[in-house]
């Protein structure tokens, strides 16, 4: 992903317009407590074992097929492969939709990229990939009022190409009604460090600035959820350099998560599980699940 400058920002804000008052929810907590450490670890090993997943490689395509197969095994049927090219090489975004019960045409987007460069990318972004898979597993049979799109982008490492393609070719022409975009990128922590804080990212871009206030509200709501349903602390910082940016530029409301202790191993051969902290990813997954239930109204 990218270098990150973080600052503390614990200003209590009201939830975004499609969210009920945010308090500890026993039902959400029960679901969050079903997050499986073993699932995260096993999926990370599978992801790592595909190797370097640069666009146009067999590893990139095999990883996409594996992610798709995981959703099929979970019972999802609304699965779309969206092909596009990067420098003449074909790759795919993968879009999975879970329909909401009251607002089926309004979407919470939960996204992360699966392509890597120069290494297997266990942290960047195997961590986000397996977190989304675990959320999809636990949310599959939960009634949510709003629809959820789980999106696995490719081409992020080449300049957010897959997410920009999706915005240009799906979001804009279909006038997609998006309540929030929650981006997950590089959240695996650093082995041997005290990984007790996660960065929650808000929109501070002035072009446009019309979505900044609602992004700040959503990001504080995300931070609150992380602290309600996990053991982690949070910090607020700004969003940049990942797949939420094409959405932000289109005027959508965005937020995201990023590790506090930034890994020195990204974009190289040592971005492997041994240099991560799976306990940290486990806690982030619990908190993110609570946030997803809150945003989608479980």
N, C-alpha and C positions, 0 to 999 in steps of 0.2 A: 504494500500500500504506500505509505508516505510518512514523513516526519510529522510529529504532532506537538503543538504547544498547547498546554492545557492550563485552565485556571479554575478556581473554585467558584461555584455559583449556585448556592442553595437558596434561591428565591422561590417561595411557595406561590404557584400559579394555579389557576383553575384548569380542569381538564378541557381538551378540545371538544368541539361541539357535539360529537357523536358519542361522548363518554359520560357515564354516570359518575356521581361523586366517588372519589377515590379513597377507599378505606380498605383495611385488611379484609380479604374475602376467604373464608374457610374453604369454600369449594375450589377456588383458584389454587389455594395452597395445597390442597389434597392432590390436585393434578400435577402441580409443580414437584411434589414429593415423589412422583412416579417417574421423573427423569432418570434414565438409566446410564450410569457411569460406563457400564460395559458396552452399551450400544455406541456411545460416543467414541470410546477407545477402539472398538472393533471397526467402526466405520472409518476412523482416522487411519488405521493400518491399511484398510483396503484402498483408501484414497492415496495414501503415500506410495503404496506398491505399484500404482499405475505409472509412476515416474514423472518426468517433466511433461507438463500438459500444455505446451505451447500450441497456439492455434495452428491447425493444419497437420498436427501429428496424430498418429494412431492412439497415443495415450490420451489426448484430448477427447477424441471421439469415443474411446472405450470408457472414459470417466463419465461422459454424458450418458452413454447407454446404461452404465451401472446405476447412476442416479435415477434414471427413468425406471429401471427395473425395481428399485426400492419403492417407488411410489406405486407401481403396479402391485407389488406384494402387499402393500398397505391397504389396497383396495380403491385407490384413486383411479378415476376413469377419464376425467377431463384433463388430459395431458397433451400439450402442444409443443412440438419442436419447431423452432423458428430459425431457419437457416439464413446465414449472411456470410459475406466474404471479407477477409482481411488480407490485403496485399495478394489477392488471387487465391487464398486458402479458405476453404469453406469450414465453418464451424456453426454451432447452434446455441441459441438460448433455449432454455427449457422452462415452460410455464405450466404450472399445475394450479387448478382452481377448485376451491372448496366453497360451495354455495351457501350463502347466508339465508336464514329463515325469514327475516323481515325485510331486509334491504339487499336482495340478491344482486343488484346492479351497482352497488357501491362497494369499493374494494379497499381492504387493508393489504398493502403489498409488503411482503417480507422477502428480502432479496440478499444475495451474495454471489460472488463470482467463483467459478471453479477452474478457470485457466491459471496456469503458473508459468514463470519464466526462470530458466537457469537452475531449477531444482524442483523437488517434488511438492513443495508448497504445503507442508503439513499445517503450518500456522496460517500462511497467506496463500490460499484461503480455505484450506481444508477445515479449519476451525469453524468458519462461518457456514460452510457446506454441511457439515455433520450436525451442527446446531439446528439448521433449518429442517433437516431430515427428522431429527428427534421431535421438534415442534410438530411437524406434519403427522408423525406417528400418534402423538398424544392428543392432537386436536381433531383427528379424523372423525370420531363419532361424538364430538362435543357440539351441541347446538350453539351456533354463533349468529347473532342478528345480522352482522355484516359479512359479506363474502371475503375470503382470504385468497390471495394469489401468492403462492410460493414460487419465486423466480430464481433460477440459477443462470446467471449471465456468463457468457464467454467473452473474450476480447477485452476484458477490463485492463489487463496489463499493457495492452497496446494503445490505451488512451480512451477507456470507457466506451469502446466501440459497440459492444453488444447492448448495453443499456441505452445508448443514444439511438441505436437502430430500433429498439423496442419503443422508445418514446416517439420517434419519427413515423414508425410504421404501424403502431398499434394505439398508443395513447392518444396521439393527436387526431388521426383519421377517424377513430372510433369515439372520440370525445369521452374517453374513459373517465368515469366518476371515481376518483381516488380520494379516500379519506385521509390516508397517511402512507408514506413510504418509510419502512424501517430497514435500514441497511446494516449488514453484519459483515465486517471485514477485519481480519487479523485480531482475534480475541482469544488466543491460546496462551498468552503469558510467557514468561521466561523461566526455565528450570533453575531452581536454586535461589530465586528472588522472592521477596515477600509480595505476592500478587494478591492484594486485598482490595484493590480499587479498580473500577472500570470507568472509562471515559464515555460520557453521553454527549452526543454531538448535535448541535443545533445550527440552523441556517442563520448566518450573519451576512450573507451576500446582499449587496444593494442593487443587484440587477437580475430579477426585480427584488424589491424590498417588501412588497405587499404580503408575502408569505412568511415573513420573519417572526411576527408576533405569535402566530399559531404554531410555528415550529418551536419557538421557545417554550410555549405551553406544553406541547407534546413531549418535548425533551425532558422537561421537569417531571411530567407524568411518568415517562420511562424511568427516570432516576428514582422516583418514589417507588415504582414497582420493583426495581432491582433490590432496593433496600428492604421492601416488604417481604419478598419471596426468596431471598438468598442471604448469604452471610457477608456480602460485599458492601463496601462503601462506593460512592460515586463522585465524580467531578464532571462539571459541565465545560465543554469546549466548543469549538466551531467545526462545521462540516466542510470538508474539501477533499478532492482527489480520489473519490470512489464513486460507485455506481448510483448514488442518490443525486449526483450533480446534474445529469440531464433532466431529471424530474424537477429539481429545484429551478433550473433555468426555464422550465415550462410553467412555472408558477405553482407547482404542487407543494404540499406540506411534507417536510422530510425530517427524519431524525436518524440516529445511528449509534452503534457501539464500536469501541476501539480499545485495545489493551492500554493500560496505564504504563506499565513497564514495556517499552517498545523493543521488540526482538531485534538483535543485530544480525540475524541469520536470514532474513527475507531476501528473496531473489537470488538464492544461492543454494549449493548442494547440501548445506547444513540446516536448511529449514525442514527439520525432521521432528518426529514425535519426542525423541529423547531430549530435545532442547525446549520442549513445551512444558506446561503445567496443566495436566488434564483436570485436576481438582478445580482449578480456576475456571476452566471452560465449563465444567459441570455446574458450578455456581452461577455463571453467567446464563447458562441454559435455563436454569430454574427461574431466575429473575425475568428473563426474556419471555418465558412462557406465561408468567403472571401478567406481564405487560401486554402480550398479544391477546390474552383473554379480556383484559380491560379495554383495549382498543376496539376489539371486534364484538364486545359485549357477549361474553360466554354465559 
